[in-house]
Amino acid sequence: MQLMLDAVLVMLGYLLGSIPFGLIIVKLKTGKDIRNVESGRTGGTNALRAAGFWAGLATAMMDILKGAVAVWLAQAFTANEWVHILAPIAAILGHNYSAFLPEWDEKGKFKRLRGGAGGAPAVGGALGLWPLSVLIIVPLGAMVFFGLGYASVTTMSVAFFAILVFAVRAAQGLLPWSYVIYGLVAEALLIWALRPNIQKLFSGKERVVNITLHGWLLARRERQKAAKKDK
């Protein structure tokens, strides 16, 4: 009976992760389909591109909650710490491959499941496992985002920071080592989802977010080039 309940909790994590808040928020605000904007992903960064700062922030917060609630539900109904980490991992999978966003080809055959890249629910999973972790992960992730300006690098960094935080706490005997495994699996899922972005990073073609330091420097450089041409 407990095994069945554990399986249900993991499945609930997947279904929670599958809720496409970015699609819903952008649709309500602008009428646009976020899947037709820029990267086509449903996460906070693409919501920002599609509908502005507040839509992006709201999407990110709701996506973080998906991962956290998956953990909290698991903790409420089972003492199995492996279920506690599998539930948010399932939420990341649901976010990246949403059961509610199937895509079909021209012949009506199933093509793939759409979704995001998994950064926000990964942060949410860390929040659920150890709430104080977000006081470290979020500021560090914000520094990466506003410094480098690459949303993809920021997404991958949050799971990396979770690994470090949980490893330090586990070494101190304050958290189970299974939490580190959560961070490692989350990182692997984020890297897998961001394979196209990683290729663009290496080729120098990855998008830079305008509101970041890197974006501002690039814009200033372009203005300086334009000014020299006008002389």
C-alpha positions as CSV (number, residue, x, y, z in Angstrom):
1,M,0.0,0.0,0.0
2,Q,2.8,2.4,0.9
3,L,4.6,1.6,-2.3
4,M,1.5,2.5,-4.3
5,L,1.2,5.8,-2.3
6,D,4.8,6.6,-3.0
7,A,4.3,6.1,-6.7
8,V,1.2,8.3,-6.7
9,L,3.2,11.1,-4.9
10,V,5.9,10.9,-7.6
11,M,3.2,11.0,-10.3
12,L,1.6,14.0,-8.6
13,G,5.0,15.7,-8.8
14,Y,5.0,15.2,-12.5
15,L,1.5,16.5,-13.0
16,L,2.2,19.6,-10.9
17,G,5.3,20.2,-12.9
18,S,3.3,19.9,-16.1
19,I,1.1,22.9,-15.3
20,P,2.3,25.4,-18.0
21,F,2.0,28.6,-15.9
22,G,4.0,30.6,-18.5
23,L,1.6,29.7,-21.2
24,I,-1.4,30.6,-19.1
25,I,0.0,33.9,-17.8
26,V,1.2,35.1,-21.2
27,K,-2.0,34.1,-22.8
28,L,-4.1,36.0,-20.2
29,K,-1.9,39.1,-20.4
30,T,-1.2,39.4,-24.1
31,G,-3.2,36.8,-26.0
32,K,0.0,35.3,-27.4
33,D,1.0,31.7,-27.4
34,I,4.4,31.6,-25.6
35,R,5.3,28.6,-27.7
36,N,5.6,30.9,-30.7
37,V,7.9,33.4,-29.0
38,E,11.7,33.3,-29.1
39,S,12.8,29.9,-27.6
40,G,9.3,28.6,-27.5
41,R,9.8,27.5,-23.9
42,T,7.2,28.1,-21.2
43,G,9.5,29.2,-18.4
44,G,10.0,32.6,-16.8
45,T,12.7,34.0,-19.1
46,N,10.6,33.4,-22.2
47,A,7.5,34.8,-20.4
48,L,9.6,37.9,-19.8
49,R,10.3,38.2,-23.5
50,A,6.7,37.6,-24.4
51,A,4.9,39.7,-21.9
52,G,7.3,41.8,-19.8
53,F,8.9,41.7,-16.4
54,W,5.9,41.0,-14.2
55,A,4.7,38.1,-16.3
56,G,8.2,36.6,-16.2
57,L,8.4,37.1,-12.5
58,A,5.0,35.6,-11.9
59,T,5.8,32.6,-14.1
60,A,9.1,32.0,-12.3
61,M,7.4,32.2,-8.9
62,M,4.7,29.7,-9.8
63,D,7.2,27.4,-11.4
64,I,9.3,27.5,-8.2
65,L,6.1,26.6,-6.2
66,K,5.6,23.5,-8.5
67,G,8.8,22.0,-7.3
68,A,8.3,23.0,-3.7
69,V,4.8,21.7,-3.4
70,A,5.8,18.4,-4.9
71,V,8.3,18.0,-2.0
72,W,5.8,19.2,0.6
73,L,3.2,16.7,-0.5
74,A,5.7,13.9,-0.5
75,Q,6.9,14.8,3.0
76,A,3.3,15.0,4.3
77,F,2.4,11.5,3.2
78,T,5.6,9.4,3.4
79,A,8.8,9.2,5.5
80,N,10.7,7.8,2.5
81,E,13.4,10.4,1.7
82,W,13.9,8.9,-1.8
83,V,10.3,9.8,-2.6
84,H,11.1,13.3,-1.2
85,I,13.7,13.8,-4.0
86,L,11.9,11.8,-6.7
87,A,8.8,14.0,-6.5
88,P,10.6,17.3,-7.4
89,I,12.7,15.5,-10.0
90,A,9.4,14.4,-11.5
91,A,8.2,18.0,-11.3
92,I,11.2,19.1,-13.3
93,L,10.4,16.4,-15.9
94,G,6.8,17.6,-16.0
95,H,7.9,21.2,-16.5
96,N,10.2,20.2,-19.3
97,Y,7.9,17.7,-20.9
98,S,4.4,18.7,-20.0
99,A,1.6,16.2,-20.3
100,F,-0.6,19.1,-21.2
101,L,1.5,20.4,-24.1
102,P,1.8,17.6,-26.7
103,E,2.9,18.6,-30.2
104,W,1.8,16.9,-33.4
105,D,3.4,16.8,-36.8
106,E,1.7,17.6,-40.1
107,K,0.4,14.1,-40.4
108,G,-1.2,14.2,-36.9
109,K,1.4,11.9,-35.3
110,F,2.7,12.7,-31.9
111,K,6.0,14.6,-32.1
112,R,7.0,15.6,-28.6
113,L,6.0,17.2,-25.3
114,R,6.7,20.9,-25.0
115,G,7.7,22.8,-21.8
116,G,10.5,24.8,-20.2
117,A,14.1,24.1,-19.2
118,G,13.5,23.2,-15.5
119,G,15.5,25.9,-13.6
120,A,12.6,27.3,-11.6
121,P,11.1,23.9,-10.4
122,A,14.7,22.8,-9.6
123,V,14.9,25.8,-7.3
124,G,11.5,24.9,-5.9
125,G,12.6,21.4,-5.2
126,A,15.6,22.7,-3.2
127,L,13.2,25.1,-1.4
128,G,11.0,22.1,-0.4
129,L,14.0,20.0,0.8
130,W,15.7,22.7,2.8
131,P,13.9,26.1,2.8
132,L,17.0,28.2,3.7
133,S,18.8,26.9,0.6
134,V,17.0,29.5,-1.6
135,L,18.7,32.3,0.4
136,I,21.9,31.0,-1.1
137,I,20.8,29.7,-4.5
138,V,18.6,32.6,-5.6
139,P,21.1,35.4,-4.9
140,L,23.9,33.4,-6.5
141,G,21.7,32.6,-9.5
142,A,20.7,36.3,-9.8
143,M,24.4,37.3,-9.8
144,V,25.0,34.9,-12.7
145,F,22.0,36.1,-14.6
146,F,22.6,39.9,-14.2
147,G,26.3,39.5,-14.7
148,L,26.6,37.1,-17.6
149,G,23.2,37.7,-19.1
150,Y,22.7,34.2,-20.3
151,A,19.4,32.6,-19.2
152,S,20.7,29.1,-20.1
153,V,23.8,29.5,-17.9
154,T,21.7,30.8,-15.0
155,T,19.3,27.8,-15.3
156,M,22.2,25.3,-15.1
157,S,23.9,27.2,-12.3
158,V,21.0,27.0,-9.9
159,A,21.2,23.2,-9.7
160,F,25.0,23.4,-9.4
161,F,24.6,25.8,-6.4
162,A,22.0,23.3,-4.9
163,I,24.6,20.5,-5.2
164,L,27.2,22.6,-3.4
165,V,24.8,23.7,-0.7
166,F,23.5,20.2,0.0
167,A,27.0,18.7,-0.1
168,V,28.2,21.1,2.5
169,R,25.2,20.5,4.7
170,A,25.4,16.7,4.3
171,A,29.1,16.7,5.1
172,Q,28.2,18.5,8.3
173,G,25.6,15.8,9.1
174,L,22.8,18.2,8.8
175,L,21.1,16.9,5.7
176,P,20.9,13.4,4.0
177,W,23.3,12.7,1.1
178,S,20.3,11.9,-1.0
179,Y,19.7,15.6,-1.3
180,V,23.0,15.9,-3.2
181,I,21.7,13.2,-5.6
182,Y,18.7,15.4,-6.1
183,G,21.0,18.2,-7.2
184,L,23.0,16.0,-9.5
185,V,20.0,14.6,-11.3
186,A,18.4,18.0,-11.5
187,E,21.6,19.3,-13.1
188,A,21.6,16.5,-15.6
189,L,18.0,17.2,-16.6
190,L,18.7,20.9,-17.0
191,I,21.8,20.3,-19.2
192,W,19.9,17.8,-21.3
193,A,17.1,20.3,-21.9
194,L,19.5,23.0,-22.7
195,R,21.6,21.1,-25.3
196,P,20.7,23.6,-28.1
197,N,21.7,26.6,-25.9
198,I,25.0,25.0,-24.9
199,Q,25.8,24.6,-28.6
200,K,25.0,28.2,-29.2
201,L,27.1,29.2,-26.2
202,F,30.2,27.5,-27.7
203,S,29.5,29.0,-31.1
204,G,29.0,32.5,-29.6
205,K,25.3,32.7,-30.8
206,E,23.5,32.4,-27.5
207,R,21.0,35.2,-26.7
208,V,22.0,37.8,-24.2
209,V,19.2,39.2,-22.0
210,N,19.0,43.0,-22.5
211,I,18.3,44.0,-18.9
212,T,21.6,42.4,-17.7
213,L,25.1,43.9,-17.3
214,H,26.3,41.9,-20.3
215,G,23.3,43.1,-22.3
216,W,23.9,46.7,-21.4
217,L,27.6,46.4,-22.4
218,L,26.7,44.9,-25.7
219,A,24.1,47.6,-26.4
220,R,26.7,50.3,-25.5
221,R,29.2,48.7,-27.8
222,E,26.7,48.7,-30.6
223,R,25.9,52.4,-30.0
224,Q,29.6,53.2,-30.1
225,K,30.0,51.4,-33.4
226,A,27.0,53.2,-34.9
227,A,28.4,56.5,-33.7
228,K,31.8,55.9,-35.4
229,K,30.0,55.0,-38.6
230,D,28.1,58.3,-38.6
231,K,31.3,60.3,-38.2
